[in-house]
Amino acid sequence: MRKVIDDPEFSVYVLAVVAGFTWRNGVNDKHVVPLFEDLVKLQGLPSPIVFLSLDYPNNYLLPIIAGIERAQLVESEDAGVTRH
């Protein structure tokens, strides 16, 4: 997502993620740490960037981020993310 701020020379990108349940080492869970370990390795992301988990305890931020004008939301079929 990109939030435009008043100072056009300073932009911070936020990649906010909700982890889905996956199997890892025989455990079905939200494996947030390995997810973020993979995300920080991605090439070509804008800078500066902040990675934010929207899983507990930050899950209260999901509707706030979904309500940001011009936020770009990408979701899987079962994510249940909607704009307000």
VMD Tcl script that builds the backbone (N, CA, C; Angstrom):
set m [mol new atoms 252]
animate dup $m
set s [atomselect $m all]
$s set {name element resname resid chain x y z} {
  {N N MET 1 A 0.845 -1.153 0.000}
  {CA C MET 1 A 0.000 0.000 0.000}
  {C C MET 1 A 0.893 1.218 0.000}
  {N N ARG 2 A 0.423 2.272 -0.584}
  {CA C ARG 2 A 1.172 3.527 -0.575}
  {C C ARG 2 A 0.245 4.602 -0.054}
  {N N LYS 3 A 0.660 5.295 0.974}
  {CA C LYS 3 A -0.089 6.405 1.556}
  {C C LYS 3 A 0.639 7.680 1.176}
  {N N VAL 4 A -0.041 8.562 0.454}
  {CA C VAL 4 A 0.567 9.820 0.042}
  {C C VAL 4 A 0.554 10.769 1.230}
  {N N ILE 5 A 1.713 11.361 1.505}
  {CA C ILE 5 A 1.816 12.313 2.602}
  {C C ILE 5 A 2.146 13.687 2.038}
  {N N ASP 6 A 2.074 14.710 2.883}
  {CA C ASP 6 A 2.254 16.087 2.434}
  {C C ASP 6 A 3.633 16.364 1.857}
  {N N ASP 7 A 4.655 15.722 2.340}
  {CA C ASP 7 A 6.010 15.946 1.863}
  {C C ASP 7 A 6.302 14.970 0.721}
  {N N PRO 8 A 6.248 15.447 -0.543}
  {CA C PRO 8 A 6.414 14.523 -1.669}
  {C C PRO 8 A 7.814 13.924 -1.763}
  {N N GLU 9 A 8.779 14.473 -1.045}
  {CA C GLU 9 A 10.126 13.928 -1.093}
  {C C GLU 9 A 10.332 12.796 -0.092}
  {N N PHE 10 A 9.337 12.544 0.733}
  {CA C PHE 10 A 9.468 11.493 1.732}
  {C C PHE 10 A 8.229 10.607 1.711}
  {N N SER 11 A 8.389 9.397 1.222}
  {CA C SER 11 A 7.307 8.428 1.199}
  {C C SER 11 A 7.783 7.163 1.882}
  {N N VAL 12 A 6.931 6.585 2.670}
  {CA C VAL 12 A 7.212 5.308 3.309}
  {C C VAL 12 A 6.168 4.319 2.808}
  {N N TYR 13 A 6.619 3.188 2.348}
  {CA C TYR 13 A 5.724 2.143 1.890}
  {C C TYR 13 A 5.504 1.160 3.033}
  {N N VAL 14 A 4.271 0.687 3.145}
  {CA C VAL 14 A 3.930 -0.296 4.166}
  {C C VAL 14 A 3.394 -1.527 3.460}
  {N N LEU 15 A 4.018 -2.658 3.720}
  {CA C LEU 15 A 3.533 -3.929 3.215}
  {C C LEU 15 A 2.901 -4.628 4.413}
  {N N ALA 16 A 1.583 -4.527 4.486}
  {CA C ALA 16 A 0.838 -5.120 5.602}
  {C C ALA 16 A 0.298 -6.472 5.152}
  {N N VAL 17 A 0.514 -7.491 5.963}
  {CA C VAL 17 A 0.220 -8.864 5.565}
  {C C VAL 17 A -0.605 -9.563 6.631}
  {N N VAL 18 A -1.596 -10.319 6.179}
  {CA C VAL 18 A -2.335 -11.233 7.052}
  {C C VAL 18 A -1.922 -12.640 6.639}
  {N N ALA 19 A -1.367 -13.384 7.553}
  {CA C ALA 19 A -0.905 -14.744 7.249}
  {C C ALA 19 A -2.090 -15.690 7.188}
  {N N GLY 20 A -2.014 -16.606 6.259}
  {CA C GLY 20 A -3.006 -17.679 6.190}
  {C C GLY 20 A -2.461 -18.913 6.888}
  {N N PHE 21 A -3.330 -19.855 7.139}
  {CA C PHE 21 A -2.890 -21.115 7.741}
  {C C PHE 21 A -2.201 -21.957 6.682}
  {N N THR 22 A -1.021 -22.452 7.020}
  {CA C THR 22 A -0.256 -23.314 6.122}
  {C C THR 22 A 0.343 -24.461 6.936}
  {N N TRP 23 A 0.684 -25.511 6.218}
  {CA C TRP 23 A 1.377 -26.628 6.859}
  {C C TRP 23 A 2.871 -26.384 6.776}
  {N N ARG 24 A 3.539 -26.505 7.916}
  {CA C ARG 24 A 4.992 -26.350 7.970}
  {C C ARG 24 A 5.512 -27.294 9.045}
  {N N ASN 25 A 6.393 -28.180 8.651}
  {CA C ASN 25 A 6.957 -29.167 9.584}
  {C C ASN 25 A 5.862 -29.929 10.323}
  {N N GLY 26 A 4.802 -30.283 9.599}
  {CA C GLY 26 A 3.719 -31.075 10.176}
  {C C GLY 26 A 2.759 -30.291 11.058}
  {N N VAL 27 A 2.851 -28.969 11.064}
  {CA C VAL 27 A 1.992 -28.137 11.906}
  {C C VAL 27 A 1.189 -27.195 11.015}
  {N N ASN 28 A -0.141 -27.208 11.183}
  {CA C ASN 28 A -1.020 -26.299 10.468}
  {C C ASN 28 A -1.243 -25.072 11.347}
  {N N ASP 29 A -0.676 -23.937 10.942}
  {CA C ASP 29 A -0.738 -22.729 11.769}
  {C C ASP 29 A -0.463 -21.518 10.886}
  {N N LYS 30 A -0.567 -20.336 11.467}
  {CA C LYS 30 A -0.147 -19.112 10.793}
  {C C LYS 30 A 1.334 -18.931 11.113}
  {N N HIS 31 A 2.163 -19.229 10.173}
  {CA C HIS 31 A 3.610 -19.172 10.369}
  {C C HIS 31 A 4.100 -17.783 9.967}
  {N N VAL 32 A 3.887 -16.822 10.852}
  {CA C VAL 32 A 4.159 -15.416 10.559}
  {C C VAL 32 A 5.653 -15.150 10.398}
  {N N VAL 33 A 6.467 -15.662 11.277}
  {CA C VAL 33 A 7.905 -15.387 11.210}
  {C C VAL 33 A 8.506 -15.900 9.906}
  {N N PRO 34 A 8.271 -17.160 9.508}
  {CA C PRO 34 A 8.825 -17.605 8.225}
  {C C PRO 34 A 8.277 -16.804 7.033}
  {N N LEU 35 A 7.025 -16.367 7.112}
  {CA C LEU 35 A 6.450 -15.546 6.058}
  {C C LEU 35 A 7.240 -14.253 5.902}
  {N N PHE 36 A 7.516 -13.575 7.015}
  {CA C PHE 36 A 8.257 -12.325 6.955}
  {C C PHE 36 A 9.718 -12.547 6.565}
  {N N GLU 37 A 10.272 -13.679 6.933}
  {CA C GLU 37 A 11.631 -13.998 6.492}
  {C C GLU 37 A 11.678 -14.095 4.973}
  {N N ASP 38 A 10.620 -14.650 4.361}
  {CA C ASP 38 A 10.551 -14.734 2.905}
  {C C ASP 38 A 10.289 -13.362 2.278}
  {N N LEU 39 A 9.437 -12.569 2.903}
  {CA C LEU 39 A 9.100 -11.256 2.352}
  {C C LEU 39 A 10.301 -10.319 2.287}
  {N N VAL 40 A 11.126 -10.326 3.323}
  {CA C VAL 40 A 12.271 -9.403 3.329}
  {C C VAL 40 A 13.310 -9.766 2.270}
  {N N LYS 41 A 13.222 -10.967 1.724}
  {CA C LYS 41 A 14.145 -11.403 0.683}
  {C C LYS 41 A 13.683 -10.991 -0.715}
  {N N LEU 42 A 12.459 -10.491 -0.848}
  {CA C LEU 42 A 11.930 -10.122 -2.155}
  {C C LEU 42 A 12.735 -8.986 -2.764}
  {N N GLN 43 A 13.023 -9.123 -4.032}
  {CA C GLN 43 A 13.778 -8.109 -4.770}
  {C C GLN 43 A 12.805 -7.118 -5.410}
  {N N GLY 44 A 13.234 -5.881 -5.563}
  {CA C GLY 44 A 12.465 -4.898 -6.306}
  {C C GLY 44 A 11.384 -4.183 -5.531}
  {N N LEU 45 A 11.349 -4.331 -4.218}
  {CA C LEU 45 A 10.359 -3.615 -3.427}
  {C C LEU 45 A 10.780 -2.161 -3.273}
  {N N PRO 46 A 9.813 -1.251 -3.164}
  {CA C PRO 46 A 10.164 0.160 -2.991}
  {C C PRO 46 A 10.851 0.384 -1.653}
  {N N SER 47 A 11.500 1.517 -1.549}
  {CA C SER 47 A 12.227 1.843 -0.325}
  {C C SER 47 A 11.950 3.295 0.037}
  {N N PRO 48 A 11.870 3.616 1.298}
  {CA C PRO 48 A 11.911 2.733 2.462}
  {C C PRO 48 A 10.583 1.981 2.613}
  {N N ILE 49 A 10.668 0.778 3.154}
  {CA C ILE 49 A 9.489 -0.060 3.312}
  {C C ILE 49 A 9.424 -0.594 4.735}
  {N N VAL 50 A 8.213 -0.694 5.236}
  {CA C VAL 50 A 7.950 -1.242 6.560}
  {C C VAL 50 A 7.070 -2.470 6.366}
  {N N PHE 51 A 7.443 -3.568 6.977}
  {CA C PHE 51 A 6.643 -4.787 6.941}
  {C C PHE 51 A 5.812 -4.842 8.215}
  {N N LEU 52 A 4.513 -5.109 8.067}
  {CA C LEU 52 A 3.603 -5.092 9.204}
  {C C LEU 52 A 2.710 -6.316 9.160}
  {N N SER 53 A 2.700 -7.074 10.227}
  {CA C SER 53 A 1.781 -8.197 10.350}
  {C C SER 53 A 0.441 -7.682 10.843}
  {N N LEU 54 A -0.631 -8.088 10.164}
  {CA C LEU 54 A -1.973 -7.724 10.610}
  {C C LEU 54 A -2.629 -8.864 11.384}
  {N N ASP 55 A -1.814 -9.816 11.793}
  {CA C ASP 55 A -2.301 -10.865 12.684}
  {C C ASP 55 A -2.219 -10.348 14.111}
  {N N TYR 56 A -2.813 -11.098 15.048}
  {CA C TYR 56 A -2.814 -10.686 16.449}
  {C C TYR 56 A -1.391 -10.377 16.896}
  {N N PRO 57 A -1.098 -9.308 17.570}
  {CA C PRO 57 A -1.994 -8.352 18.221}
  {C C PRO 57 A -2.328 -7.130 17.366}
  {N N ASN 58 A -1.912 -7.118 16.090}
  {CA C ASN 58 A -2.154 -5.955 15.239}
  {C C ASN 58 A -3.410 -6.074 14.388}
  {N N ASN 59 A -4.238 -7.091 14.610}
  {CA C ASN 59 A -5.394 -7.319 13.748}
  {C C ASN 59 A -6.415 -6.179 13.779}
  {N N TYR 60 A -6.389 -5.351 14.786}
  {CA C TYR 60 A -7.301 -4.210 14.848}
  {C C TYR 60 A -6.975 -3.180 13.759}
  {N N LEU 61 A -5.785 -3.252 13.163}
  {CA C LEU 61 A -5.379 -2.312 12.127}
  {C C LEU 61 A -5.937 -2.651 10.749}
  {N N LEU 62 A -6.432 -3.866 10.551}
  {CA C LEU 62 A -6.908 -4.283 9.234}
  {C C LEU 62 A -8.001 -3.368 8.684}
  {N N PRO 63 A -9.074 -3.069 9.424}
  {CA C PRO 63 A -10.086 -2.166 8.852}
  {C C PRO 63 A -9.561 -0.748 8.639}
  {N N ILE 64 A -8.609 -0.326 9.445}
  {CA C ILE 64 A -8.032 1.009 9.281}
  {C C ILE 64 A -7.250 1.070 7.970}
  {N N ILE 65 A -6.432 0.067 7.726}
  {CA C ILE 65 A -5.645 0.033 6.493}
  {C C ILE 65 A -6.550 -0.155 5.288}
  {N N ALA 66 A -7.565 -0.991 5.407}
  {CA C ALA 66 A -8.495 -1.198 4.298}
  {C C ALA 66 A -9.252 0.084 3.960}
  {N N GLY 67 A -9.403 0.977 4.930}
  {CA C GLY 67 A -10.127 2.218 4.712}
  {C C GLY 67 A -9.279 3.363 4.192}
  {N N ILE 68 A -7.986 3.151 4.034}
  {CA C ILE 68 A -7.107 4.220 3.547}
  {C C ILE 68 A -7.341 4.423 2.054}
  {N N GLU 69 A -7.642 5.652 1.702}
  {CA C GLU 69 A -7.858 5.989 0.302}
  {C C GLU 69 A -6.598 5.698 -0.498}
  {N N ARG 70 A -6.757 5.083 -1.637}
  {CA C ARG 70 A -5.684 4.743 -2.567}
  {C C ARG 70 A -4.799 3.596 -2.091}
  {N N ALA 71 A -5.165 2.946 -0.997}
  {CA C ALA 71 A -4.398 1.762 -0.593}
  {C C ALA 71 A -4.655 0.664 -1.611}
  {N N GLN 72 A -3.623 -0.046 -1.965}
  {CA C GLN 72 A -3.757 -1.146 -2.908}
  {C C GLN 72 A -3.811 -2.436 -2.114}
  {N N LEU 73 A -4.962 -3.095 -2.147}
  {CA C LEU 73 A -5.144 -4.328 -1.403}
  {C C LEU 73 A -5.119 -5.510 -2.359}
  {N N VAL 74 A -4.317 -6.488 -2.025}
  {CA C VAL 74 A -4.252 -7.725 -2.784}
  {C C VAL 74 A -4.629 -8.818 -1.814}
  {N N GLU 75 A -5.549 -9.661 -2.217}
  {CA C GLU 75 A -6.032 -10.672 -1.279}
  {C C GLU 75 A -6.213 -12.013 -1.956}
  {N N SER 76 A -6.207 -13.039 -1.136}
  {CA C SER 76 A -6.544 -14.363 -1.637}
  {C C SER 76 A -8.054 -14.528 -1.494}
  {N N GLU 77 A -8.582 -15.595 -2.078}
  {CA C GLU 77 A -10.027 -15.804 -2.064}
  {C C GLU 77 A -10.612 -15.845 -0.658}
  {N N ASP 78 A -9.892 -16.410 0.278}
  {CA C ASP 78 A -10.440 -16.605 1.619}
  {C C ASP 78 A -10.024 -15.527 2.620}
  {N N ALA 79 A -9.424 -14.429 2.147}
  {CA C ALA 79 A -8.927 -13.415 3.064}
  {C C ALA 79 A -10.055 -12.626 3.726}
  {N N GLY 80 A -11.141 -12.401 3.001}
  {CA C GLY 80 A -12.255 -11.662 3.582}
  {C C GLY 80 A -11.988 -10.177 3.765}
  {N N VAL 81 A -11.076 -9.605 3.006}
  {CA C VAL 81 A -10.768 -8.182 3.119}
  {C C VAL 81 A -11.755 -7.410 2.271}
  {N N THR 82 A -12.371 -6.414 2.874}
  {CA C THR 82 A -13.297 -5.560 2.126}
  {C C THR 82 A -12.992 -4.106 2.416}
  {N N ARG 83 A -13.305 -3.250 1.459}
  {CA C ARG 83 A -13.147 -1.813 1.655}
  {C C ARG 83 A -14.377 -1.272 2.355}
  {N N HIS 84 A -14.169 -0.287 3.195}
  {CA C HIS 84 A -15.284 0.366 3.906}
  {C C HIS 84 A -15.645 1.652 3.227}
}
mol reanalyze $m
mol bondsrecalc $m
mol representation Tube
mol addrep $m
